[in-house]
């Protein structure tokens, strides 16, 4: 009897977007079970791929414009426009993302979020009433300083001189707002983590190392962000450094909340609401999800883990696929798991991820009774 299959993976970071992963899984499944009704629902938590996934849900059209990446190199950047509701969708990772830069060439002290501001201003000029911004995957640790400057905010030191680089924020004494502070009727930032801005679990110490910050850099970076938060509180009456998600994307969550007036929301929650995820899960006989690596962290708020939890509550079978799977008791919420590395070498899996993901899906489909 044909089954209704929901294919709902997140990105396989560094190899496949969520959409590419979904297509590969569906292709492999169709080889073994061509009569099944296979629906694709790529997942996002606010990071890489946010624009592509959310624009599909909103039927938004892609637009391109000149901007700069985190290192201020000129790029053609993408954003998406939905005219009926006048909604703009922006993905930070496609502009100032770590994946946009050559590995190990730029230190985070030389990077900022300025390029993101060009897209936000373009959306406002276009007449957007609503703006959705996914901020995961950034290369930056500037607390949103760059994007604020792009939007017209001025940051002054004790002599009244403008601070042009975020590493000068330790000398910040005053923040001056632009003439127009409110650009949208509603602006929502999709954050992929819930960290605060400062401290042992803040932006710098938790996520700075993966962007290139070394332990010797932590003190200076933390002083800059702490000073930014202190002056924002004094001059603007904003106390946001401890808000969940303020530390996302190197403090960009804090910066957008403070200088654009956005609301911070877990990216997966935003996606789940817009995609009517619970309805889709209830209507499926089997759900296939996955990401680059399934391990204990998968079940700590990531989209793939949240799907597994929902499926358990709805009594739906859910199979998790990963480039690799690191056994952990928490993964028992899945009906089953499978890794590309069970079928090939890690090197081959990274070189041809779509091929091997399709092959894994085909194998699961052929042996469905064994994995149910």
MARDOTOR-167851 format. One record per residue (C-alpha): x, y, z; residue in one letter; residue number from 1. Coordinates in steps of 0.001 Angstrom, whole numbers, m for minus. Example, Ala and Ser with C-alpha at 12.3 -4.5 7.8 and 13.67 -1.06 7.14 Angstrom:
# residues 2
+---------+---------+---------+------+-----+
!      c1 !      c2 !      c3 ! code ! pos !
+---------+---------+---------+------+-----+
!   12300 !   m4500 !    7800 !    a !   1 !
!   13670 !   m1060 !    7140 !    s !   2 !
+---------+---------+---------+------+-----+
END
This chain:
# residues 372
+---------+---------+---------+------+-----+
!      c1 !      c2 !      c3 ! code ! pos !
+---------+---------+---------+------+-----+
!       0 !       0 !       0 !    x !   1 !
!    1430 !    3429 !    m942 !    x !   2 !
!    2476 !    5584 !    1974 !    x !   3 !
!    2519 !    9340 !    2480 !    x !   4 !
!    6135 !   10314 !    3141 !    x !   5 !
!    7218 !   13695 !    4472 !    x !   6 !
!   10841 !   14530 !    3691 !    x !   7 !
!   11865 !   17314 !    6091 !    x !   8 !
!   15660 !   17635 !    6493 !    x !   9 !
!   17702 !   20588 !    7644 !    x !  10 !
!   20924 !   21525 !    5831 !    x !  11 !
!   23885 !   19158 !    5742 !    x !  12 !
!   26202 !   22019 !    6650 !    x !  13 !
!   29013 !   22646 !    4214 !    x !  14 !
!   27706 !   20147 !    1669 !    x !  15 !
!   23954 !   20374 !     987 !    x !  16 !
!   21254 !   22950 !    1559 !    x !  17 !
!   18044 !   21713 !    3144 !    x !  18 !
!   16355 !   21793 !    m273 !    x !  19 !
!   19179 !   19831 !   m1909 !    x !  20 !
!   19078 !   17264 !     891 !    x !  21 !
!   15303 !   16887 !     545 !    x !  22 !
!   15585 !   16362 !   m3203 !    x !  23 !
!   18312 !   13751 !   m2783 !    x !  24 !
!   16276 !   11819 !    m201 !    x !  25 !
!   13168 !   11937 !   m2383 !    x !  26 !
!   15113 !   10763 !   m5426 !    x !  27 !
!   16502 !    7758 !   m3585 !    x !  28 !
!   13123 !    6902 !   m2071 !    x !  29 !
!   11427 !    6949 !   m5465 !    x !  30 !
!   13898 !    4398 !   m6798 !    x !  31 !
!   12587 !    1830 !   m4351 !    x !  32 !
!    8975 !    2962 !   m3762 !    x !  33 !
!    7790 !    4984 !   m6786 !    x !  34 !
!    4106 !    4758 !   m5800 !    x !  35 !
!    4499 !    6542 !   m2457 !    x !  36 !
!    3244 !   10117 !   m2101 !    x !  37 !
!    6434 !   12003 !   m1208 !    x !  38 !
!    6148 !   15596 !      25 !    x !  39 !
!    9217 !   17804 !     503 !    x !  40 !
!    9424 !   20278 !    3380 !    x !  41 !
!   13009 !   21571 !    3835 !    x !  42 !
!   13667 !   22835 !    7365 !    x !  43 !
!   15438 !   25943 !    8641 !    x !  44 !
!   16420 !   27218 !   12079 !    x !  45 !
!   17462 !   30679 !   10897 !    x !  46 !
!   20910 !   29866 !    9534 !    x !  47 !
!   22244 !   28980 !    6090 !    x !  48 !
!   19324 !   28295 !    3758 !    x !  49 !
!   16811 !   30404 !    5681 !    x !  50 !
!   16021 !   32578 !    2671 !    x !  51 !
!   15475 !   29710 !     282 !    x !  52 !
!   13201 !   27796 !    2657 !    x !  53 !
!   11149 !   30735 !    3903 !    x !  54 !
!   10770 !   32285 !     454 !    x !  55 !
!    9258 !   29030 !    m772 !    x !  56 !
!    6751 !   29038 !    2076 !    x !  57 !
!    5854 !   32675 !    1347 !    x !  58 !
!    5998 !   32362 !   m2469 !    x !  59 !
!    8479 !   35223 !   m2389 !    x !  60 !
!   10601 !   36217 !   m5389 !    x !  61 !
!   14364 !   36519 !   m5289 !    x !  62 !
!   15986 !   39918 !   m5742 !    x !  63 !
!   19668 !   40785 !   m6063 !    x !  64 !
!   21659 !   43873 !   m5232 !    x !  65 !
!   25166 !   45128 !   m4582 !    x !  66 !
!   26480 !   44834 !   m1039 !    x !  67 !
!   29635 !   43733 !     757 !    x !  68 !
!   30489 !   40597 !    2674 !    x !  69 !
!   31803 !   40544 !    6231 !    x !  70 !
!   35266 !   41547 !    4969 !    x !  71 !
!   33779 !   44427 !    2904 !    x !  72 !
!   34454 !   42713 !    m414 !    x !  73 !
!   31865 !   43596 !   m3067 !    x !  74 !
!   29243 !   40909 !   m3683 !    x !  75 !
!   25858 !   40418 !   m5339 !    x !  76 !
!   23581 !   39677 !   m2403 !    x !  77 !
!   20141 !   38043 !   m2424 !    x !  78 !
!   16959 !   38856 !    m581 !    x !  79 !
!   13336 !   37901 !   m1235 !    x !  80 !
!   10132 !   39889 !   m1717 !    x !  81 !
!    6485 !   38906 !   m1267 !    x !  82 !
!    4331 !   41712 !   m2633 !    x !  83 !
!     854 !   40847 !   m1405 !    x !  84 !
!    1742 !   41119 !    2283 !    x !  85 !
!    4721 !   43386 !    1540 !    x !  86 !
!    7132 !   41066 !    3303 !    x !  87 !
!   10922 !   41007 !    2912 !    x !  88 !
!   12965 !   37913 !    3746 !    x !  89 !
!   16673 !   38304 !    4437 !    x !  90 !
!   19302 !   35664 !    5157 !    x !  91 !
!   22379 !   37024 !    6909 !    x !  92 !
!   24484 !   33985 !    6056 !    x !  93 !
!   24215 !   34726 !    2333 !    x !  94 !
!   25784 !   38164 !    2900 !    x !  95 !
!   28027 !   38085 !    5962 !    x !  96 !
!   28211 !   34321 !    6412 !    x !  97 !
!   31315 !   32400 !    7367 !    x !  98 !
!   30833 !   30220 !    4287 !    x !  99 !
!   31205 !   33312 !    2075 !    x ! 100 !
!   34850 !   33794 !    3124 !    x ! 101 !
!   37992 !   31827 !    2276 !    x ! 102 !
!   39022 !   29670 !    5216 !    x ! 103 !
!   41464 !   31159 !    7743 !    x ! 104 !
!   42080 !   34351 !    5751 !    x ! 105 !
!   40252 !   36911 !    7879 !    x ! 106 !
!   40299 !   37435 !   11627 !    x ! 107 !
!   36903 !   38332 !   13219 !    x ! 108 !
!   38392 !   41627 !   14437 !    x ! 109 !
!   38492 !   42659 !   10746 !    x ! 110 !
!   34920 !   41570 !    9985 !    x ! 111 !
!   31547 !   43190 !   10623 !    x ! 112 !
!   27854 !   43129 !    9733 !    x ! 113 !
!   27786 !   46329 !    7632 !    x ! 114 !
!   26831 !   44506 !    4429 !    x ! 115 !
!   23622 !   43222 !    5972 !    x ! 116 !
!   22462 !   46806 !    6429 !    x ! 117 !
!   22305 !   47355 !    2661 !    x ! 118 !
!   19696 !   44603 !    2314 !    x ! 119 !
!   17661 !   45888 !    5231 !    x ! 120 !
!   17650 !   49412 !    3775 !    x ! 121 !
!   16659 !   48038 !     359 !    x ! 122 !
!   13724 !   46194 !    1904 !    x ! 123 !
!   12591 !   49361 !    3686 !    x ! 124 !
!   12894 !   51472 !     520 !    x ! 125 !
!   10851 !   48863 !   m1323 !    x ! 126 !
!    8004 !   49443 !    1109 !    x ! 127 !
!    8209 !   46319 !    3244 !    x ! 128 !
!    5820 !   46306 !    6183 !    x ! 129 !
!    7173 !   43028 !    7558 !    x ! 130 !
!   10778 !   41858 !    7564 !    x ! 131 !
!   12020 !   38376 !    8482 !    x ! 132 !
!   15758 !   38047 !    9076 !    x ! 133 !
!   17564 !   34749 !    9677 !    x ! 134 !
!   20913 !   35404 !   11335 !    x ! 135 !
!   22637 !   32048 !   11887 !    x ! 136 !
!   25925 !   31174 !   10200 !    x ! 137 !
!   27547 !   34621 !   10413 !    x ! 138 !
!   31294 !   35198 !   10289 !    x ! 139 !
!   31046 !   38131 !   12688 !    x ! 140 !
!   31280 !   38946 !   16383 !    x ! 141 !
!   30501 !   42682 !   16322 !    x ! 142 !
!   27231 !   42810 !   18289 !    x ! 143 !
!   25435 !   44261 !   15272 !    x ! 144 !
!   27672 !   47343 !   15250 !    x ! 145 !
!   28223 !   47175 !   11485 !    x ! 146 !
!   24584 !   46864 !   10521 !    x ! 147 !
!   23689 !   49696 !   12911 !    x ! 148 !
!   26257 !   51963 !   11244 !    x ! 149 !
!   24831 !   51059 !    7842 !    x ! 150 !
!   21389 !   52082 !    9096 !    x ! 151 !
!   22656 !   55496 !   10175 !    x ! 152 !
!   23527 !   55019 !   13841 !    x ! 153 !
!   26608 !   56881 !   15088 !    x ! 154 !
!   28971 !   55563 !   17737 !    x ! 155 !
!   31225 !   58147 !   19400 !    x ! 156 !
!   34240 !   57917 !   21685 !    x ! 157 !
!   34986 !   60340 !   24533 !    x ! 158 !
!   36470 !   62916 !   22127 !    x ! 159 !
!   33356 !   62905 !   19955 !    x ! 160 !
!   35019 !   61026 !   17120 !    x ! 161 !
!   33120 !   58326 !   15278 !    x ! 162 !
!   34115 !   54759 !   15946 !    x ! 163 !
!   34535 !   53024 !   12577 !    x ! 164 !
!   35544 !   49508 !   13674 !    x ! 165 !
!   33855 !   47357 !   16259 !    x ! 166 !
!   37143 !   46727 !   18055 !    x ! 167 !
!   37025 !   50404 !   19038 !    x ! 168 !
!   33820 !   49914 !   20999 !    x ! 169 !
!   35747 !   49593 !   24256 !    x ! 170 !
!   36085 !   53405 !   23969 !    x ! 171 !
!   32393 !   53994 !   23258 !    x ! 172 !
!   30733 !   56766 !   25279 !    x ! 173 !
!   27694 !   57751 !   23218 !    x ! 174 !
!   25232 !   56288 !   20705 !    x ! 175 !
!   23240 !   58628 !   18438 !    x ! 176 !
!   20151 !   57363 !   16627 !    x ! 177 !
!   19306 !   58160 !   12987 !    x ! 178 !
!   16306 !   60338 !   12129 !    x ! 179 !
!   14274 !   57251 !   11246 !    x ! 180 !
!   14582 !   54376 !   13704 !    x ! 181 !
!   11486 !   52342 !   12835 !    x ! 182 !
!   11830 !   50916 !    9334 !    x ! 183 !
!    9116 !   48245 !    9449 !    x ! 184 !
!    5764 !   47726 !   11108 !    x ! 185 !
!    6992 !   44311 !   12199 !    x ! 186 !
!   10480 !   42859 !   12138 !    x ! 187 !
!   11334 !   39380 !   13376 !    x ! 188 !
!   14793 !   37897 !   13764 !    x ! 189 !
!   15094 !   34122 !   13567 !    x ! 190 !
!   17863 !   33047 !   15954 !    x ! 191 !
!   19376 !   29580 !   15854 !    x ! 192 !
!   20673 !   29652 !   19458 !    x ! 193 !
!   19399 !   31063 !   22739 !    x ! 194 !
!   22678 !   32363 !   24210 !    x ! 195 !
!   22964 !   35714 !   25953 !    x ! 196 !
!   25361 !   38343 !   24624 !    x ! 197 !
!   28035 !   38198 !   27338 !    x ! 198 !
!   29742 !   35814 !   29723 !    x ! 199 !
!   30911 !   32187 !   29671 !    x ! 200 !
!   27921 !   31140 !   27547 !    x ! 201 !
!   27842 !   34309 !   25465 !    x ! 202 !
!   28604 !   35019 !   21827 !    x ! 203 !
!   32367 !   35418 !   22112 !    x ! 204 !
!   33362 !   32415 !   24185 !    x ! 205 !
!   30910 !   29871 !   22799 !    x ! 206 !
!   30847 !   30660 !   19090 !    x ! 207 !
!   33862 !   32946 !   18610 !    x ! 208 !
!   36372 !   30085 !   18235 !    x ! 209 !
!   34591 !   28587 !   15223 !    x ! 210 !
!   34884 !   32002 !   13549 !    x ! 211 !
!   38575 !   32385 !   14318 !    x ! 212 !
!   38718 !   34051 !   17727 !    x ! 213 !
!   41498 !   32719 !   19933 !    x ! 214 !
!   41390 !   32595 !   23745 !    x ! 215 !
!   43741 !   35594 !   23822 !    x ! 216 !
!   41131 !   37575 !   21854 !    x ! 217 !
!   38250 !   36907 !   24237 !    x ! 218 !
!   39043 !   39713 !   26669 !    x ! 219 !
!   39067 !   42471 !   24073 !    x ! 220 !
!   35984 !   41162 !   22260 !    x ! 221 !
!   34065 !   40864 !   25509 !    x ! 222 !
!   35048 !   44386 !   26618 !    x ! 223 !
!   33779 !   45799 !   23336 !    x ! 224 !
!   30422 !   44035 !   23520 !    x ! 225 !
!   29986 !   44812 !   27205 !    x ! 226 !
!   30628 !   48498 !   26561 !    x ! 227 !
!   28163 !   48463 !   23652 !    x ! 228 !
!   25474 !   46961 !   25897 !    x ! 229 !
!   26224 !   49427 !   28714 !    x ! 230 !
!   25992 !   52533 !   26512 !    x ! 231 !
!   22878 !   51214 !   24742 !    x ! 232 !
!   21275 !   50895 !   28150 !    x ! 233 !
!   22344 !   54368 !   29251 !    x ! 234 !
!   21523 !   56249 !   26018 !    x ! 235 !
!   18577 !   54244 !   24698 !    x ! 236 !
!   17103 !   52695 !   27825 !    x ! 237 !
!   17561 !   49225 !   26355 !    x ! 238 !
!   18630 !   46286 !   28487 !    x ! 239 !
!   18855 !   43414 !   26053 !    x ! 240 !
!   22151 !   41657 !   26668 !    x ! 241 !
!   20514 !   38798 !   28586 !    x ! 242 !
!   17627 !   38273 !   26179 !    x ! 243 !
!   17543 !   34705 !   24780 !    x ! 244 !
!   19194 !   34877 !   21387 !    x ! 245 !
!   21019 !   38178 !   22012 !    x ! 246 !
!   24299 !   36314 !   21575 !    x ! 247 !
!   23246 !   34673 !   18301 !    x ! 248 !
!   25457 !   35379 !   15274 !    x ! 249 !
!   28181 !   37063 !   17297 !    x ! 250 !
!   25729 !   39353 !   19073 !    x ! 251 !
!   23819 !   40302 !   15918 !    x ! 252 !
!   20654 !   39268 !   17748 !    x ! 253 !
!   21381 !   41972 !   20325 !    x ! 254 !
!   22219 !   44568 !   17672 !    x ! 255 !
!   19094 !   44056 !   15593 !    x ! 256 !
!   16885 !   44117 !   18673 !    x ! 257 !
!   18554 !   47295 !   19942 !    x ! 258 !
!   19035 !   49259 !   16728 !    x ! 259 !
!   16225 !   47992 !   14488 !    x ! 260 !
!   13649 !   47149 !   17149 !    x ! 261 !
!   13268 !   43545 !   16041 !    x ! 262 !
!   11719 !   40723 !   18009 !    x ! 263 !
!   13936 !   37684 !   18579 !    x ! 264 !
!   12333 !   34298 !   17973 !    x ! 265 !
!   13768 !   30771 !   17734 !    x ! 266 !
!   14203 !   30139 !   14027 !    x ! 267 !
!   12700 !   26676 !   14113 !    x ! 268 !
!    9580 !   27966 !   15869 !    x ! 269 !
!    9130 !   30592 !   13167 !    x ! 270 !
!    9565 !   27987 !   10439 !    x ! 271 !
!    7231 !   25505 !   12133 !    x ! 272 !
!    4476 !   28096 !   12408 !    x ! 273 !
!    4768 !   29308 !    8825 !    x ! 274 !
!    5017 !   25763 !    7443 !    x ! 275 !
!    2130 !   24476 !    9592 !    x ! 276 !
!    4530 !   21740 !   10543 !    x ! 277 !
!    2361 !   19958 !   13092 !    x ! 278 !
!    m393 !   19480 !   10523 !    x ! 279 !
!    2099 !   18102 !    7994 !    x ! 280 !
!    3549 !   15660 !   10516 !    x ! 281 !
!     131 !   14377 !   11566 !    x ! 282 !
!    m860 !   13739 !    7952 !    x ! 283 !
!    2254 !   11697 !    7106 !    x ! 284 !
!    2747 !    7977 !    7572 !    x ! 285 !
!    6515 !    8320 !    7826 !    x ! 286 !
!    8826 !   11296 !    8264 !    x ! 287 !
!   12404 !   11428 !    7006 !    x ! 288 !
!   14554 !   14175 !    8501 !    x ! 289 !
!   18268 !   14727 !    8960 !    x ! 290 !
!   21323 !   16982 !    9107 !    x ! 291 !
!   25059 !   16717 !    8659 !    x ! 292 !
!   25694 !   15115 !   12036 !    x ! 293 !
!   23267 !   13420 !   14395 !    x ! 294 !
!   24513 !   13406 !   17986 !    x ! 295 !
!   23476 !   14509 !   21463 !    x ! 296 !
!   23318 !   18162 !   20364 !    x ! 297 !
!   20656 !   17254 !   17794 !    x ! 298 !
!   18176 !   16860 !   20624 !    x ! 299 !
!   19108 !   20156 !   22294 !    x ! 300 !
!   16723 !   22422 !   20410 !    x ! 301 !
!   17846 !   21803 !   16833 !    x ! 302 !
!   15135 !   21518 !   14193 !    x ! 303 !
!   15776 !   17872 !   13421 !    x ! 304 !
!   15540 !   16938 !   17094 !    x ! 305 !
!   12353 !   18976 !   17524 !    x ! 306 !
!   10797 !   17102 !   14609 !    x ! 307 !
!   11679 !   13795 !   16265 !    x ! 308 !
!   10062 !   14933 !   19517 !    x ! 309 !
!    6886 !   16046 !   17752 !    x ! 310 !
!    6688 !   12777 !   15840 !    x ! 311 !
!    7016 !   10828 !   19076 !    x ! 312 !
!    4102 !   12768 !   20553 !    x ! 313 !
!    2002 !   12267 !   17428 !    x ! 314 !
!    2928 !    8560 !   17254 !    x ! 315 !
!    4465 !    8934 !   13824 !    x ! 316 !
!    7524 !    7054 !   12630 !    x ! 317 !
!   10523 !    9337 !   12132 !    x ! 318 !
!   13857 !    8263 !   10656 !    x ! 319 !
!   16909 !   10472 !   11108 !    x ! 320 !
!   19601 !   10610 !    8423 !    x ! 321 !
!   23026 !   12118 !    8900 !    x ! 322 !
!   26376 !   12410 !    7232 !    x ! 323 !
!   27473 !   10666 !   10392 !    x ! 324 !
!   25640 !    9448 !   13467 !    x ! 325 !
!   27281 !    9549 !   16895 !    x ! 326 !
!   25328 !    7125 !   19111 !    x ! 327 !
!   23553 !    8726 !   22057 !    x ! 328 !
!   20590 !    7656 !   24146 !    x ! 329 !
!   18680 !   10792 !   23213 !    x ! 330 !
!   18590 !    9666 !   19579 !    x ! 331 !
!   16224 !    6873 !   20587 !    x ! 332 !
!   13396 !    9321 !   19969 !    x ! 333 !
!   13919 !    8507 !   16295 !    x ! 334 !
!   12323 !    5311 !   15002 !    x ! 335 !
!   15695 !    4656 !   13402 !    x ! 336 !
!   18824 !    6420 !   12197 !    x ! 337 !
!   21212 !    5920 !    9295 !    x ! 338 !
!   24493 !    7560 !    8345 !    x ! 339 !
!   26164 !    8087 !    5005 !    x ! 340 !
!   29362 !    6843 !    6632 !    x ! 341 !
!   27715 !    3437 !    7109 !    x ! 342 !
!   27758 !    3116 !    3320 !    x ! 343 !
!   30985 !    4877 !    2332 !    x ! 344 !
!   34004 !    6746 !    3670 !    x ! 345 !
!   33684 !   10206 !    5247 !    x ! 346 !
!   35755 !   11629 !    2376 !    x ! 347 !
!   33468 !   10151 !    m289 !    x ! 348 !
!   30356 !   11215 !    1626 !    x ! 349 !
!   31551 !   14837 !    1702 !    x ! 350 !
!   32619 !   14746 !   m1944 !    x ! 351 !
!   29278 !   13400 !   m3236 !    x ! 352 !
!   26727 !   13901 !    m449 !    x ! 353 !
!   23624 !   13937 !   m2645 !    x ! 354 !
!   24571 !   10626 !   m4280 !    x ! 355 !
!   25124 !    8880 !    m984 !    x ! 356 !
!   22110 !   10446 !     720 !    x ! 357 !
!   19935 !    9156 !   m2119 !    x ! 358 !
!   21470 !    5721 !   m1753 !    x ! 359 !
!   20788 !    5656 !    1992 !    x ! 360 !
!   17179 !    6693 !    1413 !    x ! 361 !
!   16746 !    4036 !   m1266 !    x ! 362 !
!   18113 !    1367 !    1068 !    x ! 363 !
!   15749 !    2412 !    3861 !    x ! 364 !
!   12819 !    2342 !    1450 !    x ! 365 !
!   13684 !   m1150 !     229 !    x ! 366 !
!   13943 !   m2411 !    3802 !    x ! 367 !
!   11103 !    m366 !    5258 !    x ! 368 !
!    9656 !   m3173 !    7329 !    x ! 369 !
!   13033 !   m3678 !    8975 !    x ! 370 !
!   13315 !      21 !    9921 !    x ! 371 !
!    9679 !     608 !   10951 !    x ! 372 !
+---------+---------+---------+------+-----+
END
